[in-house]
Amino acid sequence: MLQILGKASSINVRKVLWTCAELGLSFEREDWGSGFKSTHSVEFLALNPNAMVPVIKDDDFVLWESNSIIRYLTTRYGGEFLYPTAPRERARIDQWIDWQASEMNRAWSYAFSGLVRNLPTHQDLNAIAESCRDWERQINILNRRLETTGGYVAGDRFSLADIPMGLSVNRWYETPLQHTELPAVRAYYERLSERPAFLTYGRNGMA
């Protein structure tokens, strides 16, 4: 049985859970992270020296880093419909997964920490405003991409790239800030909401 270590409220854990649901994979999940078992314990650090969730155990194989995990799961468990083997199709999917992890995540980091997590270290109003502006720039890039594809981020079909991206869009709408009207992003959000797994692990009231 596949084991997933990490609390279900974590956006990166939800990424793995959503992928499992799309693949029809059974799993057992253990709560690790803030408020649960400590990721700084000797036991957890032996699995991931970064002390971060998620971590998976697939028999005797241990893997961390959420994007590596979802790529592994789709490759191992018949997920070519999500992550094709054709080099150009796969590269396009990887491009948007990596963009989400670098540009999008970096943009929202300060604003989300201040507005949603209410961290005392992230209450500089100017820094929050700049983070929101950068976040909006990234969302506009996504909007233009979706205007081009008319469907999903890597093309006209749902793919692995839409899992991290869909969670990003959910975080955008769930964060209390002024949201510019972006019709292609909104249509994408509603399109993803037709998928039961997204409603369970994405659009579920959590940012």
ZIHU-V163904 format. One record per residue. N is the residue number from 0. RES is the residue in one small letter. PSI is psi in radians with two decimals (none if undefined). D_FIRST is the distance of its C-alpha to the first C-alpha in Angstrom with 1 decimal. Layout:
N/RES/PSI/D_FIRST, N/RES/PSI/D_FIRST
This chain:
0/m/2.28/0.0, 1/l/2.32/3.8, 2/q/2.37/6.3, 3/i/2.13/9.8, 4/l/2.05/12.8, 5/g/2.58/15.9, 6/k/2.55/18.0, 7/a/-0.23/18.0, 8/s/-0.24/21.7, 9/s/2.28/21.4, 10/i/-0.59/22.4, 11/n/-0.55/20.2, 12/v/-0.73/17.1, 13/r/-0.57/18.2, 14/k/-0.77/18.5, 15/v/-0.72/14.8, 16/l/-0.73/14.0, 17/w/-0.75/16.8, 18/t/-0.79/15.6, 19/c/-0.72/12.2, 20/a/-0.73/14.4, 21/e/-0.57/16.8, 22/l/-0.18/14.3, 23/g/0.53/12.8, 24/l/2.32/9.2, 25/s/2.60/7.0, 26/f/2.84/5.8, 27/e/2.37/6.9, 28/r/2.43/10.3, 29/e/2.43/12.7, 30/d/2.00/16.4, 31/w/2.58/18.1, 32/g/-3.06/21.4, 33/s/2.19/24.9, 34/g/-0.13/25.2, 35/f/-2.67/22.0, 36/k/2.43/20.8, 37/s/2.29/22.8, 38/t/-0.07/21.6, 39/h/0.09/24.7, 40/s/2.75/23.5, 41/v/-0.69/23.4, 42/e/-0.80/19.7, 43/f/-0.71/18.9, 44/l/-0.44/21.7, 45/a/-0.40/20.3, 46/l/-0.72/17.4, 47/n/1.85/19.7, 48/p/-0.19/23.4, 49/n/-0.13/24.3, 50/a/0.66/22.9, 51/m/2.64/21.6, 52/v/2.73/18.5, 53/p/2.83/16.2, 54/v/2.48/14.1, 55/i/2.65/10.6, 56/k/2.07/8.6, 57/d/1.65/7.1, 58/d/-2.08/7.2, 59/d/0.19/10.8, 60/f/2.18/11.8, 61/v/2.37/12.9, 62/l/2.42/14.7, 63/w/3.04/17.0, 64/e/1.94/19.6, 65/s/-0.69/18.5, 66/n/-0.61/20.4, 67/s/-0.67/19.0, 68/i/-0.82/15.4, 69/i/-0.57/16.3, 70/r/-0.74/18.2, 71/y/-0.83/15.5, 72/l/-0.73/13.0, 73/t/-0.59/15.9, 74/t/-0.68/17.1, 75/r/-0.57/14.0, 76/y/0.77/12.8, 77/g/0.61/16.3, 78/g/0.54/17.7, 79/e/-0.45/21.2, 80/f/-0.35/22.6, 81/l/-0.53/21.7, 82/y/1.38/22.4, 83/p/2.72/24.8, 84/t/-0.30/25.6, 85/a/2.20/29.3, 86/p/-0.75/30.5, 87/r/-0.65/32.7, 88/e/-0.79/30.3, 89/r/-0.71/27.5, 90/a/-0.68/30.1, 91/r/-0.71/31.2, 92/i/-0.82/27.8, 93/d/-0.66/27.3, 94/q/-0.83/30.8, 95/w/-0.56/30.0, 96/i/-0.79/26.7, 97/d/-0.63/28.6, 98/w/-0.73/31.6, 99/q/-0.72/29.6, 100/a/-0.52/28.2, 101/s/-1.20/31.7, 102/e/-0.85/34.5, 103/m/-0.84/33.1, 104/n/-0.74/31.2, 105/r/-0.65/34.2, 106/a/-0.77/36.5, 107/w/-0.21/35.0, 108/s/-0.93/34.0, 109/y/-0.81/37.2, 110/a/-0.79/37.9, 111/f/-0.74/34.5, 112/s/-0.59/34.6, 113/g/-0.73/38.0, 114/l/-0.53/37.9, 115/v/-0.87/34.4, 116/r/-0.28/33.3, 117/n/0.70/37.0, 118/l/2.30/36.8, 119/p/-0.37/40.3, 120/t/-0.08/40.0, 121/h/0.89/39.8, 122/q/0.25/42.8, 123/d/2.00/45.3, 124/l/-0.60/46.5, 125/n/-0.70/47.7, 126/a/-0.66/44.4, 127/i/-0.78/42.5, 128/a/-0.72/45.0, 129/e/-0.70/44.5, 130/s/-0.73/40.7, 131/c/-0.70/41.1, 132/r/-0.74/43.5, 133/d/-0.71/41.2, 134/w/-0.76/38.3, 135/e/-0.63/40.6, 136/r/-0.73/41.6, 137/q/-0.71/38.0, 138/i/-0.61/37.4, 139/n/-0.61/40.6, 140/i/-0.79/39.3, 141/l/-0.74/36.3, 142/n/-0.76/38.8, 143/r/-0.66/40.9, 144/r/-0.76/38.0, 145/l/-0.51/36.9, 146/e/-0.60/40.6, 147/t/-0.79/40.5, 148/t/-0.55/37.3, 149/g/0.14/37.9, 150/g/-1.46/34.2, 151/y/3.04/31.4, 152/v/-0.58/31.5, 153/a/-0.07/31.0, 154/g/-2.64/33.0, 155/d/-0.02/33.3, 156/r/2.58/29.7, 157/f/2.36/26.7, 158/s/3.13/24.7, 159/l/-0.55/22.2, 160/a/-0.46/25.3, 161/d/-0.23/25.7, 162/i/-1.01/22.6, 163/p/-0.61/24.0, 164/m/-0.71/27.4, 165/g/-0.68/26.8, 166/l/-0.60/25.6, 167/s/-0.76/28.7, 168/v/-0.71/30.9, 169/n/-0.74/29.5, 170/r/-0.68/30.3, 171/w/-0.84/33.8, 172/y/-0.46/34.6, 173/e/-0.20/33.1, 174/t/2.30/35.2, 175/p/1.53/38.7, 176/l/2.98/40.9, 177/q/2.14/43.3, 178/h/2.04/41.6, 179/t/2.49/43.7, 180/e/2.04/43.5, 181/l/1.64/41.5, 182/p/-0.69/41.4, 183/a/-0.67/39.0, 184/v/-0.75/36.4, 185/r/-0.74/36.9, 186/a/-0.67/36.5, 187/y/-0.78/33.3, 188/y/-0.76/31.9, 189/e/-0.62/32.9, 190/r/-0.77/31.5, 191/l/-0.56/28.0, 192/s/-0.10/28.4, 193/e/-0.14/28.4, 194/r/2.09/24.6, 195/p/-0.64/22.6, 196/a/-0.58/19.9, 197/f/-0.67/22.7, 198/l/-0.53/24.2, 199/t/-0.76/21.0, 200/y/-0.15/20.2, 201/g/-1.30/23.5, 202/r/1.23/26.6, 203/n/0.38/25.7, 204/g/-0.09/28.5, 205/m/2.49/27.0, 206/a/none/28.5
